Amino acid sequence: MMIEIEIETHDKELGFEMAGVGGSLTSGTIVEIPGGLKVKYDGALMRKAFGLPEVLQFIVDASTNVELGLLAAWLYDKVKSRKTTIVINRRVVSRITQDGILQVLEEEIKTDE
């Protein structure tokens, strides 16, 4: 199962902080997070209309034994001081907390089983 994560943000630096390597941000970059989990940066949707956020896209392969708590902690750590919206498999995370992110991740894994 693939988990698709989208992060809507006006912060132009967030993508670089999450998946930037050597001063560049490239689609297909694999980010290794604590616990050995690999997250693939799948690019960003840039919207041309003024005031709309960009959408950072990530993919996590959950067919292996994924430690969802570590993924939730990593995501929360990256966005906690920013105004963002997180969407996991097209489901909006209503509470941007570590527990709120973890709850949606766990529910999405159970839904797919």
Protein Blocks (a to p, Z undefined) as FASTA:
>chain_A
ZZddddddfblklmmmmmpgehiacehiacddehhiacddebjcddfbghiacddddddd
fkbccdfklmmmmmmmmmmmpccdddeehiacfbdcfklmmmmmmmmmmmmZZ
